[in-house]
Amino acid sequence: MNEYILIFRHEDGQKLASPEQLQAWMKQTMDWIGGIAAQNKFSSGTGLPFDEARVVGYKGVVTNGPFGDIKETIGGYIIVKADSIEEAVEFAKGSPVLQGDGNSVEVRKIARNDGLH
């Protein structure tokens, strides 16, 4: 069984939701993750706040961000166990993040350090 990271991309991460919207979204997210965990397929994950970020670029230039010119931000991730990328994609399809127009979930296999990938 492999591990896959599901990266939550938000079209406009700087747009603030109301406290009620955040609470509803968090419940939906916890229920979704709970369903994955019930299958013993959840490894870990976390949200990433939009206000505590820096981008280190070429020659060590540091900017506040990742805002500026980009429209999307990474709002968090989870790591799941799956037999195939197709199974991991099926988990991603249930993410409440996809309720937002332009939002997406990127699914990537995690490389193993033992050279057996």
C-alpha positions as CSV (number, residue, x, y, z in Angstrom):
1,M,0.0,0.0,0.0
2,N,1.3,3.5,-0.9
3,E,0.7,6.9,0.6
4,Y,-0.6,9.8,-1.3
5,I,-0.8,13.5,-0.4
6,L,-4.0,15.3,-1.2
7,I,-3.2,19.0,-1.5
8,F,-6.1,21.5,-1.1
9,R,-5.8,24.4,-3.5
10,H,-8.2,27.4,-3.0
11,E,-8.8,29.7,-6.0
12,D,-8.9,32.8,-3.8
13,G,-7.3,32.0,-0.4
14,Q,-7.4,35.6,0.7
15,K,-11.2,35.8,0.6
16,L,-12.4,35.4,4.2
17,A,-15.4,33.2,5.0
18,S,-17.9,34.0,7.7
19,P,-17.5,32.2,11.0
20,E,-20.7,30.2,10.2
21,Q,-19.3,29.2,6.8
22,L,-16.0,28.2,8.4
23,Q,-17.8,26.1,11.1
24,A,-19.9,24.3,8.5
25,W,-16.9,23.7,6.3
26,M,-14.9,22.3,9.2
27,K,-17.7,19.9,10.2
28,Q,-17.9,18.7,6.6
29,T,-14.2,18.3,6.5
30,M,-13.9,16.4,9.7
31,D,-16.8,14.1,8.7
32,W,-15.0,13.4,5.3
33,I,-11.7,12.7,7.0
34,G,-13.6,10.5,9.6
35,G,-14.9,8.4,6.7
36,I,-11.4,7.8,5.4
37,A,-10.1,7.1,8.9
38,A,-12.9,4.5,9.4
39,Q,-11.4,2.6,6.5
40,N,-7.9,2.8,8.2
41,K,-6.7,4.8,5.3
42,F,-5.9,8.2,6.9
43,S,-2.3,8.9,7.9
44,S,-2.1,12.6,8.8
45,G,-2.9,16.1,7.7
46,T,-3.4,19.7,8.6
47,G,-4.6,23.0,7.5
48,L,-2.3,25.9,6.5
49,P,-3.2,29.4,7.6
50,F,-3.1,32.0,4.9
51,D,-1.7,34.8,7.1
52,E,1.6,33.0,8.3
53,A,3.5,32.4,5.1
54,R,6.7,33.5,3.3
55,V,8.1,32.6,-0.1
56,V,11.9,32.2,-0.4
57,G,13.0,32.7,-3.9
58,Y,16.0,33.0,-6.1
59,K,19.1,34.5,-4.3
60,G,17.3,34.2,-1.0
61,V,14.7,36.9,-1.7
62,V,11.9,36.6,0.9
63,T,8.4,37.9,0.3
64,N,5.2,37.7,2.2
65,G,2.9,35.2,0.6
66,P,2.2,33.1,-1.3
67,F,0.0,36.0,-2.4
68,G,1.0,38.7,-4.9
69,D,0.4,37.6,-8.4
70,I,-1.1,34.2,-7.9
71,K,-4.8,33.4,-7.6
72,E,-4.6,30.2,-5.7
73,T,-3.2,29.2,-2.4
74,I,-2.6,25.9,-0.6
75,G,-5.1,25.6,2.3
76,G,-3.9,22.3,3.7
77,Y,-3.3,18.7,3.0
78,I,-4.0,15.1,4.2
79,I,-2.0,12.0,3.6
80,V,-3.9,8.8,2.8
81,K,-3.1,5.2,2.3
82,A,-4.3,3.7,-0.9
83,D,-3.7,0.7,-3.2
84,S,-3.6,3.0,-6.3
85,I,-3.7,6.6,-7.3
86,E,-7.2,5.9,-8.5
87,E,-8.3,5.0,-5.0
88,A,-6.6,8.2,-3.7
89,V,-8.5,10.2,-6.4
90,E,-11.8,8.7,-5.2
91,F,-11.0,10.0,-1.7
92,A,-10.2,13.5,-3.1
93,K,-13.5,13.6,-5.0
94,G,-15.3,13.7,-1.6
95,S,-13.4,16.7,-0.3
96,P,-15.5,19.6,0.8
97,V,-12.9,21.9,-0.7
98,L,-14.3,21.1,-4.1
99,Q,-17.5,23.0,-3.2
100,G,-15.7,26.3,-4.0
101,D,-15.6,27.3,-7.6
102,G,-12.1,27.0,-9.0
103,N,-10.8,25.0,-6.0
104,S,-9.0,21.7,-6.6
105,V,-7.4,18.8,-4.8
106,E,-4.0,17.7,-6.2
107,V,-3.2,14.0,-5.6
108,R,0.4,13.0,-5.6
109,K,2.1,9.7,-4.7
110,I,4.6,10.1,-1.8
111,A,8.1,8.8,-2.7
112,R,9.5,6.3,-0.3
113,N,13.0,6.8,1.0
114,D,13.9,3.1,0.7
115,G,14.2,3.2,-3.1
116,L,11.2,0.9,-3.6
117,H,8.8,3.2,-5.3
